Amino acid sequence: MNRTLHYTIHEPYVNLTITDYLKLQGYSHRNLVTLKKIPQSILVNNQWVYTSYILKLDDQITIHLIEDETEGTIVPVALPLNIIYEDEDILVINKDSNCPIHPSLHNYDNTLANGVMHYYKQQGKAFVFRCVNRLDRDTTGLTIVAKHSIAASNFSTLISEKTLKRTYLAICEGDVYPSAGTISAPIARVAGSTIERTVDFEHGEHAVTHYETIEKKDGLTLLALRLETGRTHQIRVHMKYLSYPIIGDFLYHPSSLQMPRQALHAYQLEFTHPFTKEHLILKAPLPKDMLHFFSNIPF
C-alpha cells in the first residue's frame, strides 16, 4: 500500500530538522528508518534532502511511502466485511461476533485479517494487516485497520495520548448503581491463566473506565462506557468487579444464559484524523442480539 503525504511548514516548526518535525507528526523511529531506505521518499520543495535538513518557513515537504510487500502468513479468504469508513490511511469495519481479529492455531482462515487481506488482494494492492484497536472475538463493533505503517504509528499515538475516544455499549446483569461513574481499578492476569484477567491492586496495570446508564429493563442495565485505558478485557473485568457482569460473558459471568456471547459492542469512535485533520465521529448500530433486550433504544 503506497501513500504520498504533503506538509507545509509554518511557525513554530521553522528551524526544526525534518526528523524532529516528522516525529511531531506522529512518525515513529521505525517509520523514519523505513523512509530513509526508499529513494526519493523525503523531498523538500521537490528536492531530495537529508533528514537533518533545517526547515524554513513555507517549505513544502513531500513524503513518498512505498510498501510493495504483502504479508505472507495470513491467507486471503472471501469473508463479508461491513465497512463503515475508508480513506487512504485507514479502514474502519463494524466487526461481527464470532470473528477473531488475527489468525491462531484454531482460527486459521475465519478472522478479520483473512477478510481484509482478500479485500485488498482483489484490488491488486500489496497489504500488511495492522489492527489499531483490537476487539475480543465475540465483541462486535468498530475496529480500525491501518493501511500503511505511518498510519499505524499515528493511530497508536492517538490511543496512547487518549485523543481517540472509544465508546462501548454493554448489557449488564442487575440495576447498576450509581447510574454513572468512573471505575479506576488496576487489571492483571489471573495466575495460571493465559486468558483470564482480574482486578489486582497490588500487581495490576492502571485501568480506568467511565460509564453511564442508558436504560434499565427487566433486571438488566444498558450502559455506555468510555475507555480511558485499553487493558485486555477491561470493560468485562471492571463490570464484574462492580458486581454487574455483562450478560453472556462465558469467562466472567458463566451462569448467564441470556446470550451466546458477551453483550458488548464497540459503538463509537471519535478522533481528529492525523493526516486530513478532519474531526470524525463514526458509529455502528447496536446489533440485533443486543436490540432484542432494548428494542426502543435509538442506537
N, C-alpha and C positions, 0 to 999 in steps of 0.2 A: 504494500500500500504506500503510494508516494504522496507527498504533500509539499506545497510551496506556501511559505508564510512571509508576510511583509510587516515591517515595523518602521515608524518614523520617529526620529529622536527629538524629544522635547526636553525642556528643563523638567526635573532636576537630573536627567541622565547624561547630560553633557560632561565630558571628561572621564566617564567610566570606560573601562575596556569592554570589548564585545563579550568576553567571558562573564564579567560581572553583571552586565546588562541582561544577558540571557538567563543567568541564574535567577535574577529578579523576576523574570517572566515565567519561571517555573521549570526551566530546563535543569535536568539532573546532570551530575558529573558524567554518568554513562551516556546521556544524550550528546553531550559535547564531545566525548571521545569518539562516538559513532560518526558525528558530523565531520570531524577532522579527517576521517578515513575516506570521505566521499569527495571526489574532485568537484570544485566549484560549488560546494554546499553552502558556504557562507560568503555572501557578497555585500559590499557596501558601495552604494551608488554604481551598481553593476560591475564593480571591480572586485576580484578576489583579494582578500586581506587575511592576515594572521589574526587569531582571536585576541591578541594583545593590542590590537589597534585601538587608539583612543578616539572615542566617539565625539563628533561635533554636532552642533545644532543643525537640525533638518537633515541629517544623514539618513539615507534610505537603506535599511538592512533587508536583504532577501535570504531566506533560508530554504534550501532545497533538500528535503529528506527523501532518500530513496531506499525503500525496503522491498527488495525483489525476491526474498526467500519466503517460502511457505512452510509453516510448522508441519513437520512430517509425522509427529506422534499422534495426531488427532485425525481420525477417519472422517471424511466428509459424508454426512448422511442427510438425506432429504427429510427434514422434520419441520412441522409448522412453526413459524415464528410470528408472534404478534408484535410487530414493530410499531412503537409509539412515536419515535423521532429518529431521524438520521441526518447527519451532515458530513462534512469532510473529515471530522475528527472523532465523532462518537456515533454509536448505535445504541438506542435505548429500547429495551424489549420488555414487554409485560409477560413475565415467565409463568408458565403453568405449574400446578402442583405435580408431584411425582416426576420432577425433572431436575436431576443434579446439574450443577454448573460445569464441572470438569469430569472427564472420564476417570474411572478407577477400575479395580480388578473385576468388580461385578457390574459395572456400568460403563461398558466399553464403547457403546455406539448409540446410546439413548440420552445424551446430555445436551445442554445448551451449546456447548462448544462444538459438538458434532454438527448441529444445525447451522450455526454461524459459519463454520468452515465451508459447508456445502453452499450456503448463500453466496459467498464470495468466489468460490470455485466456478459457479455458474456464470459469474460476471467476468471470469478470466483474470481475477486480481489475486496477487500474492497476499497472504494474510497470516498473521500470528495472533492467536487468541489471547486477549488481555482483558480480564473482567475487573472492573474497578470496585464495585460494591457487591460482594458475593452474598447470595441468599442460600439458606438451607434448602435441601431437596424439596421439601413439601411447603415451603413458604412461597406464596405467589407474589407477583407484582414486579415493580420496576427494577431493572438492573442495567448498569451501564457497561458497555464494551468499548474500550478504546481502540481506534482504528490504526493508530501508529504509536511508536514508543514515546514521542513527545507528549501526545495527549494522555497516555497512561501516567506519565510523570506529573503533568499538570493536575489531573483529576485526583491523584493520590495526595497532592499538596492541598487541594480543596478540602479533602476529608480530614487531613491532619490539622489543618488550620480551622476546621469546623465551620467553613463557609459553604459547604454543600449540606443543605438541610434535608434530612430524611424523616418522613412521617409514615408511620405504620398504623394499620387498623388491626385490632385484635378483639376476639370474643373471649371473655374470661368467666370462669365459674364464680358465682356469688355477686353480692351487692357491694361493689368496690367503694371503700370509704377510707380516707376522704375522697371526694369525687374528682379531685385534681391534686397533683403534687409532683414531687421530684424524688426519685429513688437514687440514692448515692450509696452503692454497696459494691465493694470490690469482688471480682469474679476470678476463680481459679479452677483448674482441672480437678475432678474428683480422683482421689488416689486410686490407682489401679485401673482407671478407665481412660481410653483414648478419645472418648466422645463426650461423656457427661461433664457438665460444669456445675459449680455451686458457689454461693456467696461465702467468701472466706476473708474475714477482716485481718487475718494475720499474714496470709500468703498471696492473697488475690491482687489482681491488677485493677486500677482505678476504673470505675464504670458508672455512668450517670444516664438515667432515662427520665424524661419528663412525660407525664401522662395527663389526659383529660377525658372525662366521661362524655360520651356522645349520646348514649341511650341505655336504658335498662328495661329488661323484659324477661319474665318467666325465670327469674333467678340467675339471669346472665347479664353481663355488662359489656357493651361495645365501647372500646377505648380508642382514642387517638394517642399515639405515642411518638415522641421525637427523640431520636438518639443523639446524645452529645458525644458519646464514645461508641466504639464499634467492636465490642468483645464478642467472641463466639457464643451464640445462643443467648445474647444479653437480655432481650425482652422476655424470652421464655423463662430464664433463670430469675430475673427480677420479679416477675409476676408470681412465680411460685414462692419466692421469698416473702412477698406480701400476703401470701395465703389466698391469692386469687389466680390460680393457674389457668393457662389457656386451654380451652376445651380441645379434645382430640390430640393432645400432645402425648404421644406414646412414651416419651422419655421422662417428662416431668409431671405428667398427670395421667398415668396409665389406667386409672379407673374410669376415665372419661370415655363414654361411648357415643357421644353426640355426633362426632365427625370422624372420618377415617384418616384425617391428618390434622395438624395443628392449625387452628383458625387464626392465622397470621398472614397479613397482606401488606406488602410494601406499596403504599398508596400514592405517595407524592415525593418528588424530588424538586428542590428549589436551589438555584445557583446562578451565578453570573458566569457565562461561558468565557473561559480563559483566553480564547482566540478572537471570537466575534464581539465579546463584551456585552452580548445580549443577555438580559435577565430572563431566565426561563423558569416556568413552573409547569412541570409535567405530572400528569395524573393517570392512574389506572383504575378503572371502576372496580368496585367490590365484586369479587367472583360469586357465581351462583350459589355455591355451597355455603358461603357466609351470609348471603342475602336471604337464604332460607330462614334464618333466625331473626333478621332485622330487615324485612322486606320494604319498609317505608322510608328507609334512610337514603337520602339523595347522594349516594357515593357511587 
